Amino acid sequence: MPGSLLIAGSIATDHLMTFGGKFADSLVVDQLDKLSVSFLVDDLEIRRGGVAANMSFGLGRLGLRPVLVGAVGEDFGDYRSWLERHGVDCDHIHVSETRHTARFVCTTDTTMAQFASFYPGAMSEAREIELAPIVAKVGDPMYVVVGPDDPDGMLRHTDECRQRGYRFIADPSQQLAFSGGDLIRKLVDGAALLFTNEYESHVLEQKTGWSAEEVLARVGTQVTTLGADGVRISRQGQEPIVLPAAKNVTAVEPTGVGDAFRAGFLAALAWELPLERAAQVGCVLAAYVVETVGTQEYSFTGAEFVARLRESYGDDAADQVAPHLPR
């Protein structure tokens, strides 16, 4: 592999609940300023999560050894063992002496709408992490992914990448809703790759004041996930590449699907495959996640993954990816 993959971002525990109705049926539009509702949920799943951890797990499942960069609490022991058993390098994680590992609490209704809250906890100490000592131990990075995390930590990692010449991937995702335009511009400008979903791409443009063309002038490539409609890859001065989602997907729970897509996409880049193939690998890995409850509960063999890739995208895609997958 041409350089290590440093995956910086949140590491968290997910508490995932399912509501058997529709949130919309309980909301009165002209009374939202007095909102006070509760939902009787059908079940509760406590799962491992966090954007960077989810991405790292996906990369590990595909046979790579990503370097996880983030901050956790002393309650991280079991989670660390799980990630290490699945191929993730956890040797460079910052452990807080005072805060718990971050926690994500999310309820999903029958339409896949979600209400969620996120407690950052130890994540706020990500700003204390310097990348250079990690790079000194693991080697020059192919990419540093700067995912949603403590905003000051994201800014520090992005600035360090620019200063030290590390190629970085901007993946601000959930932080776009809480960040101002100035911070978003600093996180995106100069990225080799920008990941967003379609809604996030509009939020980014609105908050930065940049048009879609101006965004492309500041990043090498923008990859926009389109949910069930697949993915769009945009580059300045070129026609976009639009690919469909994987076939025959039975959606169960959407949390972590975008993280899995990113992991598959990055794995294919590490294998030095073209962008189209990267998107296809990402879509197939995402299909495994949406079909399970939890973000790291899926499994597959190399042969199973290739078969699903072949079903969705044909023989050329399957044959090109197959040699890179674990047996």
N, C-alpha and C positions, 0 to 999 in steps of 0.2 A: 504494500500500500504506500502511495507517495505522500508520506507525512502522517502525523497523528491527527485525530479529530478531537478537539476540545469542545465539550458541550457544557456551556455555562447557562445557568438558569435555576428555576425553582426545583426544590426537592420537597415533597409533601406527602401527607397521608390523605386519601380521599374517603369521604363518608358519602356514599351514593344512595339516594332514596328514590323510589318510584311511586308516583301518584297516579291512581287509576282513572282520573278524570281529566278535564281540561282546565288549566289555570284561567283561561279566558272566561269561563263560565262563572268564575267567582270574583271577577274584577268589574267594578263600575267606573266607566271611563271618566265621568265628571266628578268622581270622588277619590281620585288617585292621590290627591294631596292629603287625604285622611286614611291612607291605606293601612289596614290592620287585618290580616287574614292568616289563617293557619290551614294546613292541608293534612288530612289523615293519610299517611303513606302506607303502602302495602308491604314494603320490605326495606331492609337496610343492609348494604354491603360496605364493609370497611376494607379499603384497598390501598395499595401503594400507588403513589402518583407523583405529580410535579412534572412540569414540562421537560426539564433537562433529564430527569430520571427516566421518564417515559421514552424520550428519544434514545437515550443510552441503552435502555433495555431492548428496544427494537433493533438497534445496530448490533447489539450482542447476539440477538436471535439470528441475525443474518451472517454471523461469523466474524464480525469485526470486534475490536477491543477499544471502544471509545473511552476517553478520559473525562470523567464527570467532575465538573467544577461548580461548587455551590456551598451553601452553609446549612448545617443541620444542628439539632440538639443532641444531648447525650442519650436520648431515647432512640437513636438511629441504629442501634446494634443489629437487630434482626433484619431490618431493611437493607443494611450494608451487606450482610451475608447473602441475602437473596440476590442482590445485584451482582455481587462478585461471582456467585455460582452461575450467573448468566452472562459472563464475559465482560463485565464493566469494571474499569479501573477506578477504584474508589480511594486510592491512596492520597489524593490531593484535596479531599473535602475538608472544609473548615468546620470544626465542631465548637459550638457555643457552650460556654460554661454556665449560662444563665437562662437561656430561652429554649423552648421546645421546638421541635421540627414543625415546619409550617403545616397548616391543615386546610383542606378544601372540603366544603360541605355543599352538596348539590342535590336538588330534587328535580326529576324529569317527569313530565306528564305524557299522556298518550300521543300527543302530537310532536313529541321530542322537544317541546319548549322547556326551558330550564330556569330555575331560580337558584342562585349560588352565592356563597360567601367565602372569602378567603382570609385566613389568619396568617400573617407573614412570619411571626415568631423569629426563629434563628435566621431566616432569610434576610433580615435587615442587616446582618453582619457580612453579607456578600461583598459589601463595599470594602472590606478589609483584605480581600483576596487579590494578590498580584499574580499575573500570568507568567512573568518571566521565570521565576523559580520553578514553576511547573514545566515550562518548555525546556528548561535546562536539564530536566530529568527524563522527559519523554521524547524529546526531539522537536524539531521545527514542525509546526502544525500545517497540515494541508488547509484546514479551515478552523477558525474559532467561531462557534455558533454563540451569539449573544441573544439568549432567549429571555422571556419575561422573568423578572427577578426584582430585587431591590433596585429602584430607579438609579440611585447613586452608584450601585454596583454595576449596573448595565452601562452607565456612562463611563465609569472607570475602565471597564474592560474594552469598550469601543475606543476610547482615547488611547489606551495602551496598544491596541492593535494598530492604530494609525501610526503611532510613534515608533513602534518596533517593526513595522512592515509585515505584520501577520495579516493574511487575508481573512476577512471576517464576514459572517453571514448575519444579517439583521433579521431578527424574528420577534418583534415587540409584542405581537398578538394582544393578549389581555391587557397589557399596560397601555395600549393606545387609548382606552376609554378614560384613563386616569391621568394621562400626561398632557402637558401643553405642547403647543406647536414647536417651541424652541427646543425642548428636550427631544421630541420625535425627530426633528431635522438632524440633530447631532447624532442620534442613534442610527440613522439611515444613510446619511451622506457618506459616500465612498465605499459602501458595502459591495462585495463581489456578488452577493445574492441577497434578495429581499423576499421573505416569505410573508404572505398575508392570505386571509380568506377574502371573499369578494366584499363582504361588509367592511372588514378592516381596511381594505384598500381605499374605500370611500372616506372612512374616518380619517385615515392618514392624509389624504388629499385635502380634506376640509380643514384639518387642524394645522397643517403645514402651509397651506395656501398654494401648494404646488399642484399643477395639472398632472394628469397621468403621464404626459410626455416629459414634463420636468422631473418627475420621479425617475423615469428611465434614464434621464441624462445624468443622474447622480448615482445610479447603481449599475452593476454589470447586467444583471438579469433579475426580473421580478417573476416569482412563481405564485400564482393565485389559485387557491383551491376553490372549487365551485360546488362543493357538496356532492349530491347525487349526479350532478352534471359533469363531474370530472375535474379537470385542471387546465389552466391557461398559463403558458410560459411566454413572457414578453421581453423583447430586447430592442434597444433603440435602432431605428432604421430597418427593422426586419419584420416580416409578417409573424404574428403570434402563432405559437404551436398550441392547438387545442386538442386535448385527448379526453375520451370518455372515461368514466369510472369503471372499476372492475365489474364483471358480469355476475349475475346470480347471487347478489348480496342480500341477506336477511337482516335488516337493521334491528338491533336490540337496545343498544345504549351508546350514545355518540361521544361520550367523554373520552378524550385522548386520541380521537381519530386523526386529527391534524398532526399530532406529535408523531404518530406512526407513519403518516405520509412523509413527513420530513425525514424520519429515520431511513425509510426506504430510498428516498431521493438521494440522501447523503451517501448511503452505502453504494449506490450505483455510480455516483461521482468518484468515490474512493476506488471503485473497480475500473475507473476511467472509461465508463460507458457514456454515450451521448445523452443529451437532455431528455429527448423523447423516451428513451429507455429508463432513465431515472424516474420520470413521472409515472411510468407504468409499474415499476417496482414499488414506488410509493403508494400507488392506488391499491395494489394487491395487499400490501402489508396493512394498509388502513382498513381493508375489508375484514381482516381477521379481528381487528379491535372493535369495530362497530357491531360485530356479531357476538360479542361477549360483554358481560357486565364487569367493569374494571378495566384499567388501562394496561395492565401487564399480566393478564390471565390467559392469554392465547398461546398456542404452541403449534408447531408444524414441523414436518421433516423437509429437507431440501427437495425431495421428489414431489411432495405435496404442493410446495410453493411453486415449483416449476409447472406442475400440471395446471394450477390455477392461473398462472401467467399465460400459459399456452391457450387455455380456454378463452381468456379475455382479450389477448393481444396477438395471438398467432404463434407460429413455429419460430419465426426469426427472433422474436423477443425471448421466448423460452430458451432457445438454443444459445443465445448470446449470454444470458444470465446464469444458466445452469452451472458452468464451470466454477463460478465464484461462490456458490452456496455450500454450506457444510453438508456433509453426507448424513 
